[in-house]
Amino acid sequence: QVQLVESGGGLVQPGGSLRLSCAASGIISRFYDLGWYRQAPGKQRELVARITTGGSTNYADFVKGRFTISRDNAKNTVYLQMNSLKPDDTAVYYCNAQLSRTNYWGQGTQVTVSS
């Protein structure tokens, strides 16, 4: 029974920061590439950041220099530190664990950036 449980979303003012967490159970996450995706109303789900089993990272251009993805394999947890948030960052954020063709998804957490 695989679960990805997210926390840390909420309402924040422009320029503020949030830290998203996603704790996995039912898998040994060190075998999986982990990532964060987001989806705004009327838009496609898009990649925000990924981190491989070896620790290599990949970021979407629109978050480079502002967001940082990290993982703690001992805790089966992946994090997304979000700084300098903009209204365009408003979306539902999903965490993902991937091993070959197998994908698991979190329930999604709402991030709203508004003054």
C-alpha positions in Angstrom: 0.0 0.0 0.0 2.0 2.9 -1.3 1.2 6.4 0.0 2.9 9.7 -0.7 1.7 12.2 2.0 2.3 15.9 1.4 2.4 18.8 3.8 3.5 22.4 3.9 1.2 24.0 1.3 -0.9 27.1 2.1 -1.3 30.8 1.5 1.7 33.0 1.3 2.4 36.6 0.2 4.5 37.4 -2.9 8.2 37.2 -2.0 7.5 34.8 0.8 8.7 31.2 1.3 7.2 27.8 1.8 8.7 24.3 2.3 6.8 21.4 1.0 7.4 17.9 2.3 6.3 14.5 0.9 6.7 11.4 3.1 6.5 8.0 1.3 5.4 4.7 2.8 5.1 1.3 1.2 8.3 1.8 -0.9 12.0 2.1 -0.3 12.4 5.6 -1.8 16.1 5.4 -2.3 15.4 3.2 -5.4 13.1 5.9 -6.9 13.6 9.1 -8.7 11.6 11.8 -6.9 10.0 14.9 -8.2 7.6 17.8 -7.8 5.0 18.8 -10.4 2.3 21.5 -10.4 -0.9 22.2 -12.1 -2.8 25.5 -12.3 -6.4 25.7 -13.4 -6.8 25.3 -17.2 -3.1 24.3 -17.6 -1.2 21.1 -18.1 0.6 19.5 -15.2 4.3 20.6 -15.5 7.5 19.5 -14.0 8.9 21.7 -11.2 11.9 19.8 -10.0 13.3 16.3 -10.0 16.0 14.5 -8.0 17.5 11.2 -9.0 18.5 8.2 -6.9 22.1 9.5 -7.3 21.2 13.0 -6.1 21.3 14.8 -9.5 18.7 17.6 -9.8 16.7 19.1 -12.7 14.6 22.3 -12.5 12.1 24.0 -14.7 13.5 27.3 -16.0 10.8 29.3 -14.2 12.0 28.2 -10.7 15.7 28.1 -11.2 17.4 30.1 -8.5 14.3 30.2 -6.3 13.4 26.5 -5.5 15.5 23.7 -4.2 14.6 20.0 -4.2 16.3 17.7 -1.7 15.7 14.2 -0.3 16.3 12.3 2.9 16.4 8.6 2.1 16.5 7.6 5.8 13.1 9.3 6.2 11.7 8.3 2.8 11.0 12.0 2.3 11.5 14.6 -0.5 11.3 18.3 0.1 10.8 21.4 -2.0 12.1 24.7 -0.6 10.3 27.6 -2.4 11.6 31.1 -2.0 10.8 34.4 -3.6 7.3 33.1 -4.5 5.3 34.8 -7.2 1.6 34.8 -7.9 2.3 32.7 -11.0 3.5 29.9 -8.7 -0.1 29.4 -7.5 -1.0 25.8 -8.3 -1.7 22.4 -6.8 1.7 20.8 -6.2 2.1 17.0 -6.5 5.0 14.8 -5.5 6.0 11.8 -7.6 8.1 8.7 -7.2 9.2 6.9 -10.3 11.0 3.6 -10.9 11.1 2.6 -14.5 7.5 2.6 -15.8 6.0 2.6 -12.2 4.8 6.0 -10.9 3.2 7.0 -7.6 1.6 10.3 -6.9 0.7 12.3 -3.8 -2.7 13.7 -3.3 -1.6 17.3 -4.2 -1.3 20.3 -1.9 -2.5 23.8 -2.7 -0.1 26.7 -2.9 -1.6 30.1 -3.2 0.6 33.2 -3.6 -1.4 36.4 -3.1 -1.3 39.7 -1.4 
